[in-house]
Protein backbone atom coordinates (compact mmCIF):
# COMPACT_ATOMS: atom_id res chain seq x y z
CA UNK A 1 0.00 0.00 0.00
CA UNK A 2 1.47 3.40 -0.96
CA UNK A 3 2.20 5.85 1.82
CA UNK A 4 -0.43 8.52 2.42
CA UNK A 5 0.34 12.22 2.02
CA UNK A 6 0.32 12.65 5.81
CA UNK A 7 2.69 9.68 6.29
CA UNK A 8 5.10 11.18 3.74
CA UNK A 9 4.89 14.57 5.44
CA UNK A 10 5.60 13.05 8.85
CA UNK A 11 8.63 11.15 7.49
CA UNK A 12 10.06 14.29 5.91
CA UNK A 13 9.50 16.28 9.09
CA UNK A 14 11.44 13.60 10.96
CA UNK A 15 14.36 14.00 8.58
CA UNK A 16 14.41 17.79 8.66
CA UNK A 17 13.59 18.54 12.27
CA UNK A 18 14.08 17.00 15.67
CA UNK A 19 10.84 15.93 17.36
CA UNK A 20 9.70 17.93 20.37
CA UNK A 21 10.17 15.47 23.31
CA UNK A 22 6.77 16.34 24.81
CA UNK A 23 4.59 16.70 21.72
CA UNK A 24 6.43 14.94 18.90
CA UNK A 25 7.16 11.56 20.53
CA UNK A 26 4.51 8.88 21.02
CA UNK A 27 4.45 6.81 24.18
CA UNK A 28 4.53 3.19 22.90
CA UNK A 29 2.30 0.89 20.80
CA UNK A 30 1.72 -1.20 23.95
CA UNK A 31 1.07 1.67 26.37
CA UNK A 32 0.57 1.47 29.33
CA UNK A 33 2.38 -1.90 29.64
CA UNK A 34 5.44 -0.30 28.05
CA UNK A 35 6.30 3.37 27.70
CA UNK A 36 8.74 5.61 25.90
CA UNK A 37 10.32 7.86 28.53
CA UNK A 38 12.26 11.04 27.85
CA UNK A 39 15.11 11.35 30.37
CA UNK A 40 16.02 14.84 31.57
CA UNK A 41 18.50 14.15 34.39
CA UNK A 42 20.70 11.31 35.63
CA UNK A 43 22.05 10.64 39.14
CA UNK A 44 25.47 12.14 38.35
CA UNK A 45 24.02 15.54 37.37
CA UNK A 46 24.91 18.37 39.73
CA UNK A 47 22.53 20.67 37.85
CA UNK A 48 18.81 20.03 37.58
CA UNK A 49 17.79 20.12 33.94
CA UNK A 50 14.20 20.52 32.85
CA UNK A 51 12.56 20.43 29.45
CA UNK A 52 11.66 23.88 28.20
CA UNK A 53 8.07 23.27 27.11
CA UNK A 54 8.05 26.00 24.48
CA UNK A 55 11.19 24.94 22.59
CA UNK A 56 11.70 21.26 23.50
CA UNK A 57 15.29 22.01 24.57
CA UNK A 58 16.73 21.08 27.96
CA UNK A 59 17.41 24.12 30.09
CA UNK A 60 19.08 24.57 33.46
CA UNK A 61 16.33 24.73 36.06
CA UNK A 62 18.67 25.24 38.99
CA UNK A 63 22.03 24.03 40.33
CA UNK A 64 21.71 21.38 43.02
CA UNK A 65 22.51 23.64 45.98
CA UNK A 66 22.63 20.79 48.46
CA UNK A 67 23.73 17.15 48.50
CA UNK A 68 20.28 15.83 47.55
CA UNK A 69 20.52 14.32 44.06
CA UNK A 70 17.99 12.15 42.25
CA UNK A 71 18.85 8.46 42.84
CA UNK A 72 17.41 7.32 39.49
CA UNK A 73 17.04 8.45 35.91
CA UNK A 74 14.30 11.09 35.89
CA UNK A 75 12.21 12.55 33.13
CA UNK A 76 8.75 12.76 31.60
CA UNK A 77 6.25 10.79 29.55
CA UNK A 78 5.54 12.31 26.11
CA UNK A 79 1.99 13.37 25.27
CA UNK A 80 0.82 13.30 28.89
CA UNK A 81 -0.45 16.12 31.08
CA UNK A 82 -1.28 16.32 34.79
CA UNK A 83 -4.66 17.99 34.40
CA UNK A 84 -8.31 17.61 35.35
CA UNK A 85 -8.60 13.83 34.99
CA UNK A 86 -5.57 13.20 37.19
CA UNK A 87 -6.81 15.78 39.71
CA UNK A 88 -10.20 14.03 39.85
CA UNK A 89 -8.52 10.64 40.38
CA UNK A 90 -6.32 12.11 43.13
CA UNK A 91 -9.31 13.66 44.91
CA UNK A 92 -11.11 10.31 44.75
CA UNK A 93 -8.16 8.32 46.06
CA UNK A 94 -7.19 10.74 48.84
CA UNK A 95 -10.63 12.03 49.83
CA UNK A 96 -9.30 15.59 49.62
CA UNK A 97 -10.89 18.55 47.89
CA UNK A 98 -9.23 21.45 46.11
CA UNK A 99 -6.56 19.39 44.34
CA UNK A 100 -5.65 20.38 40.77
CA UNK A 101 -3.17 19.02 38.26
CA UNK A 102 0.20 20.78 38.13
CA UNK A 103 -0.07 21.42 34.36
CA UNK A 104 3.15 19.58 33.50
CA UNK A 105 3.84 16.27 31.72
CA UNK A 106 3.67 13.17 33.92
CA UNK A 107 7.03 12.55 35.61
CA UNK A 108 8.81 9.21 35.62
CA UNK A 109 11.72 7.63 37.52
CA UNK A 110 13.57 4.83 35.71
CA UNK A 111 15.72 2.27 37.49
CA UNK A 112 18.53 0.49 35.67
CA UNK A 113 21.83 -1.15 36.57
CA UNK A 114 23.48 0.66 33.66
CA UNK A 115 25.47 3.86 34.14
CA UNK A 116 23.71 6.30 31.82
CA UNK A 117 26.05 9.32 31.52
CA UNK A 118 23.60 12.00 30.36
CA UNK A 119 19.97 12.85 29.77
CA UNK A 120 18.17 14.14 26.66
CA UNK A 121 17.53 10.55 25.54
CA UNK A 122 14.56 8.25 24.94
CA UNK A 123 14.24 4.75 26.39
CA UNK A 124 11.65 1.98 26.53
CA UNK A 125 10.56 1.26 30.10
CA UNK A 126 8.10 -0.86 32.07
CA UNK A 127 5.99 0.95 34.70
CA UNK A 128 5.69 -0.86 38.04
CA UNK A 129 3.92 1.69 40.25
CA UNK A 130 4.30 5.21 41.49
CA UNK A 131 4.06 7.87 44.18
CA UNK A 132 0.93 9.98 44.55
CA UNK A 133 2.86 13.15 45.26
CA UNK A 134 1.13 16.36 46.31
CA UNK A 135 3.00 19.64 45.86
CA UNK A 136 0.83 21.70 48.18
CA UNK A 137 -2.57 21.44 46.42
CA UNK A 138 -1.24 20.15 43.07
CA UNK A 139 -1.18 16.53 41.87
CA UNK A 140 2.36 15.73 40.71
CA UNK A 141 2.54 11.92 40.45
CA UNK A 142 5.85 10.14 39.92
CA UNK A 143 5.69 6.89 37.94
CA UNK A 144 8.27 4.30 39.00
CA UNK A 145 9.57 2.21 36.09
CA UNK A 146 12.47 -0.02 35.08
CA UNK A 147 14.45 -0.10 31.85
CA UNK A 148 12.98 -2.78 29.60
CA UNK A 149 15.15 -5.94 29.57
CA UNK A 150 17.52 -4.49 32.18
CA UNK A 151 19.88 -7.17 33.53
CA UNK A 152 18.99 -6.44 37.18
CA UNK A 153 15.59 -4.75 37.20
CA UNK A 154 14.12 -6.04 33.92
CA UNK A 155 12.49 -9.10 35.51
CA UNK A 156 10.58 -7.04 38.10
CA UNK A 157 6.83 -7.29 37.63
CA UNK A 158 5.55 -5.01 40.39
CA UNK A 159 6.73 -2.26 42.69
CA UNK A 160 6.91 -4.86 45.48
CA UNK A 161 9.75 -6.56 43.58
CA UNK A 162 11.97 -3.49 44.01
CA UNK A 163 14.35 -3.22 46.98
CA UNK A 164 12.70 -1.23 49.76
CA UNK A 165 15.89 0.78 50.20
CA UNK A 166 15.59 2.08 46.62
CA UNK A 167 12.00 3.20 47.19
CA UNK A 168 12.96 4.90 50.45
CA UNK A 169 15.74 6.82 48.70
CA UNK A 170 13.31 7.96 46.01
CA UNK A 171 10.76 9.01 48.63
CA UNK A 172 13.38 10.98 50.55
CA UNK A 173 14.44 12.77 47.39
CA UNK A 174 10.93 13.90 46.46
CA UNK A 175 10.05 14.88 50.01
CA UNK A 176 13.12 17.09 50.32
CA UNK A 177 14.18 18.24 46.83
CA UNK A 178 12.22 21.49 47.11
CA UNK A 179 12.87 22.04 50.79
CA UNK A 180 15.05 24.89 52.02
CA UNK A 181 17.32 23.66 54.87
CA UNK A 182 16.63 26.96 56.65
CA UNK A 183 12.88 26.34 56.55
CA UNK A 184 11.19 23.37 58.24
CA UNK A 185 8.08 23.62 56.06
CA UNK A 186 7.45 20.47 54.01
CA UNK A 187 6.39 21.52 50.52
CA UNK A 188 5.78 18.02 49.11
CA UNK A 189 3.85 15.07 50.49
CA UNK A 190 3.58 11.49 49.27
CA UNK A 191 -0.05 10.60 49.94
CA UNK A 192 0.20 7.05 48.61
CA UNK A 193 2.53 4.50 47.04
CA UNK A 194 0.66 2.47 44.43
CA UNK A 195 1.25 -0.53 42.22
CA UNK A 196 1.18 -1.41 38.55
CA UNK A 197 -2.57 -1.25 37.89
CA UNK A 198 -2.95 2.15 39.53
CA UNK A 199 0.07 3.40 37.60
CA UNK A 200 -1.70 2.34 34.40
CA UNK A 201 -4.79 4.29 35.49
CA UNK A 202 -2.71 7.40 36.26
CA UNK A 203 -1.08 7.15 32.82
CA UNK A 204 -4.48 6.80 31.13
CA UNK A 205 -5.77 9.88 32.97
CA UNK A 206 -2.74 11.94 31.95
CA UNK A 207 -3.00 10.82 28.33
CA UNK A 208 -6.64 11.91 28.31
CA UNK A 209 -5.71 15.23 29.89
CA UNK A 210 -3.18 15.77 27.11
CA UNK A 211 -5.73 14.93 24.42
CA UNK A 212 -8.28 17.29 25.97
CA UNK A 213 -5.84 20.21 25.89
CA UNK A 214 -3.69 19.56 22.81
CA UNK A 215 -5.56 16.98 20.74
CA UNK A 216 -3.64 14.84 18.28
CA UNK A 217 -0.71 17.01 17.21
CA UNK A 218 0.26 14.86 14.21
CA UNK A 219 -3.32 14.77 12.90
CA UNK A 220 -3.53 18.55 13.20
CA UNK A 221 -0.28 19.00 11.23
CA UNK A 222 -1.38 16.53 8.57
CA UNK A 223 -4.75 18.26 8.24
CA UNK A 224 -3.05 21.60 7.63
CA UNK A 225 -0.84 20.05 4.95
CA UNK A 226 -3.86 18.47 3.23
CA UNK A 227 -5.58 21.87 3.14
CA UNK A 228 -2.78 23.29 0.97
N, C-alpha and C positions, 0 to 999 in steps of 0.2 A: 504494500500500500504506500503510495507516495506521501511524503511529509506534507502536512497542512501549512498554510501561510504563517499561522501563529507559531507552529513548531519551528519553521525555518527562522522566523524572527527571533525566537528565544535562543536558538543555537548561535545565531550571529551576535546577539547581545552578550552571550557568554564568552565569545571569542574577543569581543572588543572591550568589554567592561567587566570589572570584578563585581560579583554579586554583593549586595548589601547583606551583612550577616543576619540582620533581624528580618528583613522583608524578602530578600532574594534567595534564601535557602529554605528548602522544605524539610520537614522534620524527619520522616522515614516512611517508606511504603507500609511498614508493619507497626506504625505508631498505634498505641502507646507501649507495645511490648519492647520495641527498640526505638531509639531516638538519635537524631543528629544533634550533637551539642557543639556550640561555639564556645571555645575556651578563651577567657580574657586574661586570667592570671594563673600562675603556678606557685607552688610553695616557696620557691627560691626568690620570688620577686620581693624587693624591698620598697617598691612603689606599687600602689594600687591603681591598676588600669581599669578603665570602664569604657564600654562602647559608646561613642558619640552617636546618639540616635539620629541626628540629622544627616551626618555624612557617612556613617558606617565605618569610621576610622577609630582605632583605639586612642584614647587620650588619657593623660595622667589625671586621675581623680584626686589623689593626694599621696604624699610620701607616707610610709608606715612610720609614724612618729614613735611608736613603742614596739616592744618585742613581739606583739601579737601578730602572727602571720597565718594565713589560711593553710590548714594542714592537708588540703587536697587541691586538685585542679578545680577551678571555679569559673563559671561562665553563665550562659543563658541558652534558652531553647528558642530557636527561630520561629517566627509566626505564632508567638504566644503573647498574651497580655494579662496582667493581673488586674482585672476589672470587675464589673458588676457580678458576673456569674461566680467568680472566685470569692468575692465578698459575701455573697449570699450563702455559699457553701460554708464559709468560715463562721458566719453568724449562726447557722444551723448547728454546726459541730461544737461550737464553744458556748452557745446560749447567750452570746453577748450582742448588744445592739450598737449601732453607730460605727461599725467596721466598714471600711471601703478598701478597694484595691489600690495598690500603690502606683498604678499607671505605668509600670515597667514590664519588660519581658520576664517570664518565669525563670528564676535562678536555678542553677544546678551545680552540685558538687560531684566530681567524678573521682573514684578511687582506682588506682592502678599501681602495680609494682614497678612500672617503668619510670625512669627519670625523664620527664618531659621538660626540656630546657626553656621553652618559651610558650606564650599564648598566641592568640590570633590564628588559631587552627580549628578545624572541624574534626570530630571523631564520633564513631558509632558507639552508643552506650546502652546499657540495660538498666532501667529504673527499678529500684528495690524498695523505695519508701521515701520518707521526707520529714521535714520539720514544719509544723504549722507555726511560723514565726509571725509575731505581731510587732510592728515598729510603731509604737504608740497605738493609734487607732487604724493603722493600715495593715492589710494582709500582704505578707511578703514571704510566701512559702519558699522553702529550699528543698528541691528534689535531690535525693541521694541515689547515685547511680554508680555502676562499675563499667570500666572499659570492656566492650564486647570481646570475648575470647582471651581476656587477660589471664596470664599464667597463674596468678594467685587468687584474684577476685572473680575471675570469669565464671567459675562454677557456682557462685552464690546465687540463690534463688529468691531470697527474701532479706529484709533488713536484719532479721534475727540471726542470719548467717555471718554478719559482720562482727568483728571483734568489738566488744563493748568499749574498750579503751579508745578506739577510733571514733566512735560515735560521741563519746564524752569530750574528746578534743574538738570535734566539730561544733558541739553545743557550746563549749566554752568560747570558741572563736566568735560565734554569732551573738552570744550574750554580751560580749565585751568589745567587739570591734568598733563600735561607735561611742564607747564610753570614755569620758575624760577622767584620767586618774585623779584629778583634783575635784571631781564631782561624783558623789555616791549614787546619783540618780541612774537607775537602770532604764535605758531607752528601749531595749528590745526584750521580748519575752517569747519563750517557746511554749505555746499552749498545749502542744501535743506532738508526739512522735508517732507517725503512722506507717503502715506497711504498703505492700505492692499495689493492692487493689485501690486503696485510697489515693495513692500516687497517680494511678491511672485516671481516677476521677478528677483530681486536681488538674492534670494535664488537659483532659477533655474540656473542663471549664475554661481554662486559659486559652485554648484554641478557639473556643466559641467567642470568648471576649475579643480576641484578635479579629475574627471574622466580622463581628458586629461593628467594630470601629473601622477596620481597614478594608474588609472584603477580600476578594481574591486578587492580589496585586498582578499576577501574571495574566489573568483573564482581562483585567482592566487595560493593561498594556496592549494585549493582542487586539482587543476591541478597538482601541484608538488607531492601530495600524490598519485594521480592516476598513476603517472609515475613510482612509486616504486613497 
